[in-house]
Amino acid sequence: MSDLSILILCGRSPRHLYIANKLCQAGKPIAIVQETGTSWTLKKVLKLLKPSVFYAKASRWVRDRKRYTGNKEEAFFFAEQTAKLDRPELVVNVPHINHPDVLKLAAESQADVIAVFGTSLIKGDLLKMGKHGIINLHGGLSPHYRGADCTFWALHNGEPDQVGCTLHFINEGIDTGKLIAYISPEVKATDDELTLFWRAVKDSAEIYAELMDKFENNISLGQLQTEKGALYQVKDRKLEHEQKLDQLIKDGLLEKHTLPARVRWF
């Protein structure tokens, strides 16, 4: 455990709570900031009412409800226990991650590290905060897989070796900041998209915690991303893509590409 103060910005799903708990154990947590998503504007409402946008969001909601039935994610990360934060008293709720209250908290706390996982896109002066910087855990290997559903796209493209997570410094782009580490999970023949994604996140929790010790020991980290790579958006994933991946897995994609767990520091 390091003596670094950590401001944690994260989502609310079991995987996010798991990472937050590991970070709380890795240093001295200041607060755990979570978005409520209750900040609605006329512009947002009008965008949501567009038929194409509404259909895309509704389709994703239905698909995710089917995939996540039975609390599978909670069981993966918390076994028999209920998914919960170890330090619930540290929770600070905000309408969105770029709310002035978050910037104020970061400025007043003077956190050594701002650690991010599962928030919306961070913008503005918050990017300049944190003695050691503001760090993100991204669910893909940047720059080749940036944005959303990166485990899905790596498998869809026949590249199980490209499944994994990236720890990186956050800049103004989407998953384009300096690389800190790649965390690639073990790939088993019996896996699917979700188990691979969850295993990558679970493995990443240990590396995220280890990063705090490296910062405390002033180990220099960070390598520029020299390639543009590919940026995937939620709207890119369609039924025909899911059908293709289903067929690839039935045809033995993962049986042909079993791999051990791997970590690469930059």
C-alpha positions in Angstrom: 0.0 0.0 0.0 1.3 3.4 -1.0 0.9 6.7 0.8 -0.4 8.4 -2.3 -3.8 10.2 -2.1 -6.2 8.9 -4.7 -9.3 10.6 -6.1 -11.4 7.8 -7.8 -13.8 8.6 -10.6 -15.8 5.5 -11.5 -19.1 3.9 -12.7 -21.6 1.9 -10.7 -21.4 -1.6 -12.2 -19.8 -4.5 -10.2 -16.6 -4.2 -12.3 -16.3 -0.5 -11.4 -16.9 -1.2 -7.7 -14.3 -3.9 -7.8 -11.6 -1.6 -9.2 -12.6 1.2 -6.8 -12.1 -1.2 -3.9 -8.7 -2.3 -5.1 -7.6 1.4 -5.5 -8.9 2.1 -2.0 -6.5 -0.6 -0.7 -3.6 0.6 -2.8 -3.4 4.1 -1.3 -5.3 6.8 0.6 -8.6 7.4 -1.1 -10.0 10.9 -0.9 -13.4 10.3 -2.5 -15.2 8.0 -4.9 -17.0 10.2 -7.5 -19.9 8.6 -9.4 -22.3 10.0 -12.0 -26.0 10.0 -11.4 -26.8 10.7 -15.0 -29.7 13.0 -14.0 -28.4 16.1 -15.9 -31.0 16.5 -18.7 -31.0 19.3 -21.2 -33.4 20.1 -24.1 -30.6 19.3 -26.5 -30.2 15.8 -25.0 -33.9 15.1 -25.0 -34.3 16.1 -28.6 -31.3 13.9 -29.6 -32.7 10.9 -27.8 -36.0 11.3 -29.5 -34.4 10.9 -32.9 -35.6 7.5 -34.3 -32.2 6.3 -35.1 -30.7 7.2 -31.7 -33.7 5.9 -29.8 -33.7 2.6 -31.7 -29.9 2.2 -31.1 -30.1 2.8 -27.4 -33.2 0.7 -27.0 -31.6 -2.2 -28.9 -28.5 -2.0 -26.8 -30.5 -1.9 -23.6 -32.5 -5.0 -24.6 -29.3 -6.8 -25.6 -27.5 -5.9 -22.3 -30.5 -7.0 -20.2 -30.3 -10.4 -21.9 -26.5 -10.7 -21.4 -26.4 -9.6 -17.8 -29.4 -11.6 -16.5 -28.7 -13.6 -13.3 -26.2 -11.1 -11.9 -23.3 -12.8 -13.8 -21.0 -9.8 -13.5 -21.6 -9.5 -9.8 -20.8 -13.2 -9.4 -17.6 -12.9 -11.5 -16.2 -10.1 -9.4 -17.7 -10.7 -6.0 -18.4 -14.5 -5.9 -21.1 -15.1 -3.3 -21.1 -11.6 -1.9 -23.2 -8.6 -2.9 -21.3 -6.1 -5.1 -20.6 -3.1 -3.0 -18.0 -0.5 -2.1 -15.7 -1.1 0.9 -15.7 2.6 1.6 -19.3 3.8 0.8 -18.8 6.9 3.1 -16.5 8.3 0.4 -19.1 8.4 -2.4 -19.8 11.8 -4.0 -22.6 11.8 -6.5 -22.6 14.3 -9.4 -24.9 14.7 -12.4 -21.9 14.2 -14.8 -18.2 13.8 -14.4 -17.4 17.3 -15.7 -19.6 19.0 -13.1 -17.9 22.0 -11.4 -18.1 20.1 -8.1 -15.7 17.5 -9.4 -13.2 20.2 -10.5 -13.5 21.9 -7.1 -13.0 18.6 -5.2 -9.9 17.8 -7.3 -8.5 21.3 -6.8 -9.1 21.4 -3.0 -7.9 17.9 -2.3 -4.7 18.2 -4.4 -4.8 14.4 -5.0 -1.6 12.7 -5.9 -3.4 10.6 -8.5 -6.8 10.8 -10.1 -7.9 7.3 -11.1 -10.7 6.8 -13.6 -12.7 3.8 -14.8 -16.1 3.8 -16.4 -17.1 7.4 -16.5 -18.2 9.5 -19.5 -15.6 11.5 -21.4 -13.6 13.9 -19.2 -12.9 17.4 -20.5 -11.4 20.7 -19.5 -9.3 21.7 -16.6 -9.8 18.4 -14.8 -7.4 16.9 -17.3 -4.6 19.0 -15.7 -5.2 17.8 -12.1 -3.3 15.2 -10.1 0.3 15.4 -9.0 1.1 12.3 -11.0 -1.6 12.9 -13.5 -5.1 11.6 -14.3 -5.2 7.9 -15.3 -7.8 5.8 -17.1 -8.4 2.1 -17.3 -9.7 1.5 -20.9 -11.3 -1.8 -21.9 -9.3 -2.3 -25.0 -5.7 -2.1 -26.3 -5.1 1.4 -27.5 -4.5 2.7 -30.1 -5.7 -0.3 -32.2 -8.9 -0.6 -30.1 -10.2 2.6 -28.7 -13.7 3.6 -27.7 -16.6 1.2 -27.0 -17.0 -2.6 -27.1 -13.3 -3.2 -27.7 -13.3 -6.9 -26.6 -16.2 -7.5 -29.0 -14.3 -5.9 -31.9 -11.1 -7.7 -31.3 -12.9 -11.0 -31.4 -15.0 -10.0 -34.3 -11.8 -9.2 -36.2 -10.3 -12.6 -35.4 -7.7 -11.1 -32.9 -8.1 -12.7 -29.5 -4.5 -11.7 -28.8 -5.7 -8.1 -28.9 -8.2 -8.5 -26.1 -7.2 -6.6 -23.0 -7.2 -3.3 -21.1 -5.0 -0.3 -21.3 -3.8 1.9 -18.4 -3.1 5.3 -19.9 -2.8 9.0 -19.0 -5.9 10.9 -20.1 -5.6 13.7 -22.7 -8.1 15.5 -24.8 -8.7 12.6 -27.1 -10.6 9.3 -26.7 -8.1 6.8 -25.3 -5.2 8.5 -26.9 -3.0 9.5 -23.9 0.4 8.2 -23.1 0.4 4.4 -22.5 1.3 3.0 -19.1 0.4 -0.7 -19.3 -1.3 -3.3 -21.4 -3.1 -6.0 -19.4 -4.1 -9.0 -21.5 -6.1 -11.8 -19.9 -5.7 -15.5 -20.2 -7.8 -16.7 -23.2 -9.6 -20.0 -22.8 -11.4 -22.1 -25.3 -14.6 -21.9 -23.2 -14.6 -18.1 -23.0 -16.9 -15.6 -24.6 -16.9 -11.9 -25.0 -18.0 -11.1 -21.4 -15.8 -13.5 -19.6 -12.8 -12.2 -21.5 -13.7 -8.6 -20.8 -14.3 -9.2 -17.1 -11.1 -11.2 -16.7 -9.1 -8.4 -18.3 -10.7 -5.9 -15.9 -10.1 -8.2 -12.9 -6.4 -8.7 -13.9 -6.2 -4.9 -14.4 -7.2 -4.2 -10.8 -3.9 -5.6 -9.5 -1.9 -3.7 -12.1 -3.8 -0.4 -11.3 -2.9 -0.9 -7.6 0.7 -1.7 -8.5 0.9 1.5 -10.5 0.4 3.5 -7.2 3.6 2.0 -5.8 5.5 2.8 -9.1 4.3 6.4 -8.8 5.4 6.6 -5.2 8.8 5.3 -6.1 9.1 7.9 -8.9 9.3 5.2 -11.7 9.0 6.9 -15.0 6.1 5.6 -17.1 4.3 6.7 -20.2 4.9 6.2 -24.0 3.3 8.2 -26.7 0.8 6.5 -29.0 2.3 6.8 -32.4 -0.5 5.2 -34.4 -4.0 6.4 -35.0 -5.5 3.0 -34.6 -9.3 2.5 -34.7 -12.1 4.2 -32.8 -15.2 2.2 -32.3 -18.5 3.7 -31.2 -21.5 2.1 -29.6 -23.5 2.7 -32.8 -21.0 0.7 -34.9 -22.0 -2.6 -33.3 -24.9 -4.1 -35.3 -26.8 -7.4 -35.4 -24.8 -8.7 -38.4 -21.6 -8.1 -36.5 -22.9 -10.1 -33.5 -24.0 -12.9 -35.8 -20.5 -13.0 -37.3 -18.8 -13.3 -33.9 -21.3 -16.0 -32.8 -20.3 -18.0 -35.9 -16.5 -17.4 -35.3 -16.8 -18.8 -31.8 -18.8 -21.8 -32.9 -16.1 -22.4 -35.5 -13.5 -22.6 -32.8 -11.9 -19.1 -32.8 -10.9 -19.3 -29.1 -9.9 -23.0 -29.3 -7.3 -22.0 -31.9 -6.1 -19.0 -29.9 -5.7 -20.0 -26.3 -3.2 -17.6 -24.6 -1.7 -17.0 -21.2 -2.2 -13.8 -19.2 0.3 -11.1 -20.2 1.3 -7.6 -18.8 3.4 -5.0 -20.6 4.6 -1.8 -18.9 5.6 1.3 -20.9 
